[in-house]
C-alpha cells in the first residue's frame, strides 16, 4: 500500500545580503519545483504545492498551511463520500 504524501514548497525566499546567495537559492527553488512536479507526475500518491511564504511557513502563515493540510486530508480516499 502507498501512503499519501503532501509536499509544500515555500514560494518566497527570505531576503539575503549577498546577491550570489539569493541567486543560488532562487536557482535551487526553481530546480526543486521541477523535481517535485516530476515526482508528483510519477507517483499518484504524492501531492505537491507551493505557498506564498518562506521556509518558516508554519510561523508566517499558519492559517494558510492549516487550510492546505485540511484540504489534502479531506481529499483522501478514506474521507471520500
PEDAJO-V800939 format. One record per pair of residues at least 24 apart in sequence whose ideal C-beta (glycine too) atoms are under 8 Angstrom apart, sorted by sequence separation. I is the first residue (numbers start at 1). J is the second residue. D is the distance in whole Angstrom. If there is no record, write none. Layout:
# PEDAJO-V800939
i=I j=J d=D
i=I j=J d=D
This chain:
# PEDAJO-V800939
i=9 j=33 d=6
i=47 j=72 d=6
i=9 j=36 d=6
i=7 j=36 d=6
i=7 j=39 d=8
i=7 j=40 d=8
i=7 j=46 d=7
i=9 j=48 d=7
i=11 j=50 d=4
i=5 j=45 d=6
i=7 j=47 d=7
i=8 j=48 d=8
i=9 j=49 d=7
i=10 j=50 d=7
i=11 j=51 d=6
i=12 j=52 d=6
i=14 j=54 d=5
i=2 j=43 d=8
i=4 j=45 d=5
i=5 j=46 d=5
i=6 j=47 d=5
i=7 j=48 d=5
i=8 j=49 d=6
i=9 j=50 d=5
i=10 j=51 d=7
i=11 j=52 d=5
i=12 j=53 d=6
i=13 j=54 d=7
i=14 j=55 d=7
i=2 j=44 d=8
i=3 j=45 d=7
i=4 j=46 d=8
i=5 j=47 d=7
i=6 j=48 d=8
i=7 j=49 d=8
i=8 j=50 d=7
i=9 j=51 d=7
i=11 j=53 d=7
i=12 j=54 d=5
i=2 j=45 d=4
i=4 j=47 d=7
i=6 j=49 d=7
i=8 j=51 d=6
i=10 j=53 d=6
i=10 j=54 d=5
i=10 j=55 d=5
i=10 j=57 d=6
i=8 j=57 d=7
i=8 j=65 d=7
i=8 j=68 d=6
i=6 j=68 d=7
i=6 j=69 d=7
i=6 j=72 d=5
i=4 j=72 d=8
i=4 j=76 d=6
